[in-house]
Amino acid sequence: MNDNELLIEKVKTQKILDDKAEHDLAKYVADTHARIEALAARLELKLTYGTPTNKAVAA
């Protein structure tokens, strides 16, 4: 596999977060969301999320 330093760090970080969430995907996502919300607040960013339209859901 062709790994670079950034990819290696990404994989290490994901493993740490997965271990912290005890391999529970719902907890991993909730923890990640909380980190993103905290970072956005600290950086004074307003994150907005789109909602899928019926057309997008049907596709």
C-alpha positions as CSV (number, residue, x, y, z in Angstrom):
1,M,0.0,0.0,0.0
2,N,1.2,3.5,-0.8
3,D,0.9,5.4,2.5
4,N,1.9,8.9,3.2
5,E,2.4,10.7,6.5
6,L,-1.0,12.3,6.5
7,L,-2.8,9.0,5.7
8,I,-0.8,7.2,8.5
9,E,-1.8,9.9,11.0
10,K,-5.5,9.7,9.9
11,V,-5.5,6.0,10.4
12,K,-3.9,6.3,13.8
13,T,-6.4,8.9,14.9
14,Q,-9.3,6.9,13.7
15,K,-8.0,3.9,15.7
16,I,-7.7,6.0,18.8
17,L,-11.2,7.3,18.4
18,D,-12.6,3.8,17.7
19,D,-10.9,2.4,20.8
20,K,-12.3,5.3,22.9
21,A,-15.8,4.5,21.5
22,E,-15.3,0.9,22.4
23,H,-15.9,-0.1,18.7
24,D,-19.4,1.3,18.9
25,L,-20.2,3.1,15.6
26,A,-23.0,5.2,17.1
27,K,-20.8,6.3,19.9
28,Y,-17.9,7.0,17.4
29,V,-20.2,9.2,15.3
30,A,-21.6,11.0,18.4
31,D,-18.1,11.7,19.8
32,T,-17.0,12.9,16.4
33,H,-20.0,15.2,16.0
34,A,-19.4,16.6,19.5
35,R,-15.7,17.3,18.6
36,I,-16.8,19.1,15.4
37,E,-19.4,21.2,17.2
38,A,-16.8,22.2,19.9
39,L,-14.2,23.1,17.2
40,A,-16.8,25.1,15.3
41,A,-17.8,27.0,18.4
42,R,-14.1,27.7,19.3
43,L,-13.4,29.0,15.8
44,E,-16.8,30.9,15.6
45,L,-18.0,28.9,12.6
46,K,-21.6,28.3,11.9
47,L,-22.0,24.8,10.4
48,T,-25.2,24.1,8.4
49,Y,-26.3,20.8,7.2
50,G,-28.5,20.1,4.2
51,T,-31.5,17.9,4.3
52,P,-32.0,15.5,1.4
53,T,-35.0,16.2,-0.8
54,N,-37.5,13.5,-1.7
55,K,-35.9,13.3,-5.2
56,A,-32.5,12.7,-3.6
57,V,-33.8,10.0,-1.3
58,A,-35.6,8.2,-4.1
59,A,-32.5,8.0,-6.2
